[in-house]
Amino acid sequence: YDAAHDAGIDLGVYFFSQAATVEEAVEEADYVLSLLEDRNLEYPIVFDWETVVTGDPEDIPRTEDVMPQTLTLSAIAFCETIKDAGYDSMIYTNKKLATIKYDLRQLSDYPVWLAYYDTELNYCYDFDIWQYGTGEVDGIDGEVDVNIAMIK
């Protein structure tokens, strides 16, 4: 945190959620807030819930059967907990999750960070950050995700 700010880099927080209930999403948000210890952020705290593929057909992820309404309410609960603490919040998703696992009508109050790796963008909903591919960044070994932020 300190080194990034000293280098002039604006920061946000990205949390990979595996919440299976609304209560777990609130616990995750509280955990993030406890780690931040009231530090200032320039970008939002992001809720990133994704399906998990284990590679073992007998190893079924605990989030396998999370229903869309539960996921939507979990995202709202996470974001509202973050907002109540004085931070901006955001939802990270991809096109498939956005259209199959979320009820986007209920999420219109929250900015969206869309992971969509294609040269033709055919996503008909609003989003605020676009993760469009991978690239190289000086000082980091290997490829990293590259994004365009369209938020202040």
N, C-alpha and C positions, 0 to 999 in steps of 0.2 A: 504494500500500500504506500508506504513512505517513499520508497525508491521510485515507484511509478509517478507519484505526484511531483517528486523532485525533478523528474525528467519531463514534466509538463503533460503527462498522459491523463486524460479524463477517465474516471473509473466508474464501473457499475458492478453488480454482482449477478452471477448466473448460477441458479441452483437446480441441479438435476433431481427432480422429485420422483419418488416412488410411492407417493401417497395412495392408499386404497380407500381412504375415507376422508371426509371433510375435516374431522378432528386431527388426522395425521397431517393434513396440509397446514393446519394452524400450528401444529407442533414444529413442522419444518420451518415455517416462517419465523416462529419464535427462536428457533435454533440459529438461523441466519442473523437475526437481530442481535442475539447474544454475542455472536462472533464479531459483529461490527463495532460494538461498544460505542455507539453514537458517532462513528466516523462520518465525515461528509462524503457524499457521492455525487458525481455529475450526471451519471446515467442511472437508469432504474435498476431495481432488484427484480430479476427475471425468474418466472416460474416455468421450468422446462420439464414437462411430463412426457415420457416416451414409452412406447412398448419396448420390452426387452426380449431379445432373442438369445437363448442360452446355447443353442447348438445341440443340446441333449433333449430329445423328445420327452424324456421322463422328468426333466427338470422344468417344471411349469412355474413361471414367474408369479409371484403373489399378486401382481397387478393385472393378470391375464383377463379376469372377468369384471374389471371395473366398467360400470355402465356409463354411457355418455352423460347422463344427468349428474351422476356422482362426480365424474371428472370435472364437469363444468362448475359445479358448486365448490369443488375443491380448489379450482383455479381462482374463483372469486374469493373464497375464504383466505387463501394465501395472499392474494393481492390486497385485500382489505386490511389484513393484519399488518402488512408492510406499510400501507398508506396511513393507518392509524398511528404508526410509529414515526411518521413524518417523512417517509421516503416515497419516491415514485416507484410504481410497480409496472410490470409488463408480462406478457405471455409469449413464450417461444413455442412455435409449432411448425409442422410441415403441412403441406397441402392435404395429405391423406388424413392426418389426425384432425386437422381443422374442419374438414367436411364430414368425417365419419364419427369422431369421438367427442367433439365439442358441439354445444349449441351456441353458435356464434351470435345469435340474437341476444343472448344473455351476457355476452362478453363485450358489447360495444363500448363500454366505458373504459376499456383497458387497451393500451397500445399493444400491437402485435409485432413480434420479430419472426419473420417467415423464412424458413429454410427451404429454398427451392432452387435446385441445381439444374437449370436449363437456360438456354440462350433465349428462348421465347417464353415470356412470362404470361401464362394463361390462368391467372388466379383472379377471381372476380370480387374479392373482398379487400377491404382496406388493410394496409400494414404499414409499419413505421420504420422497420429495419429489414433489409433484405440480405440474407446470407445466400450468396449466389454461386459460390464455388470454393475452391482452395487455391492457395498461392504461397509465395515465399515472402518472408519478412526478415529484414536484416536483424541479426542477433538471435534468431530462433532457428534451431536445426529442424529440418523437415518442413513439410507443408502444414499450413494452418488454414482454418476457415477464413474467408474474406467476406466482408459485409459492407453495405452502404446504409448509413443511418440517415433517415429523413425526419429526425426529431431534433428539437432544440437541446 
